[in-house]
């Protein structure tokens, strides 16, 4: 007696359904990976921006603290204002980065 090929193997329709389910699972995992990667990238960018901001603040503090008291007085800055001014200037982006390289 000859065995029907389809009696031994699952129907092609069942294989198609299993394949579609596997593809849907893979797509779901891919969406999760993309979402996780996006979150990681945003967090990395936030950390990088904060580090850059802090670096600009430190550079401005260094430059202003290096000035003599009478020079600071001539430009209208007291020593007690240096940290505040450096922070606000760095946050506004008005600090000239080329001056920090000199």
N, C-alpha and C positions, 0 to 999 in steps of 0.2 A: 504494500500500500504506500502510495506516494504522499509525503507530508507537504502540506501547503506551506509555502514560504511565509505567508502572513500569519499563520497560526503560531509560529515559533517566535516571531518578532512582534513588538507592539505596532499598532496601526500607525501609519504615517501621520495621521491627524494628531495622535497623542504625542508623537515626537515633535510635531510643529508647535503644539501647545507648550510642551516642556521647554523647547528652545525659546519661545516667546517669553516665558516666565523668567528664564535665565537671563535673557537680554534685558528685561525690565529690571531685574535685580542689579545687574551690572550698571545700568543707567542710573539707578538710584544711588549706588555706591559712588559713581562718578560725580553726581550732583553734590553729594555730601563732601567729597574730596575737594571739589571746586569751592564750595562754601567755606570749608575749613581753611583752605589756602588763602582765600580772599580775606578771611579774618586775621590770619597770621600776617599777611602782607600789610594790612591796615595797622595792626599793632606795631609791626616793625617800622613803618613810616612814622607813626606817632612817636615812638621811642627815638628814632633818628632825628626828628624835628626838635624834640625837647633837648636832646644832647647838643644839637647845633645852636639852639637858643642859649643854653647854658654856656657854651663856649664863647659865644659873642658877648655875653654878660661879663664873663671873666676877663676877656680881652679889653673891654671897655673899662672895667674896674682897674685893671693893671695900668692902662694908659693914664687914666685920670689920677690914680694914686701916685703915679710917678711925677706928676707936676708939682711944682713948688706952690706953697700956700698963696703967695702974692699973685701968681699966674692964675690960680683958681679964682681968687678974689676978683681979678681983672675980668674974667669971663662970667662972673656972677654965680659961682658955685662954691658952696662950703664943703669942707671935708665930710661932714655928716650926711651930705646929700649924694655922695658918689655912688653908693650901692643902688639907691632908688633911681637915680638918673640912668645908670647903666642898664638896670633891669627894664625900665620903661622904654629906653631907646632901642634896646635889642628886640623887645616885643613888637615895637612898631616897625622894625626893619629899617630904621633910618641910620643905623650905624654903618659907616663906611668900612667894609672888610679890608680894603687895601691898606688902611692905616694900621691895622693890627699886625700886618706882615712886616712892617718896617722895623 
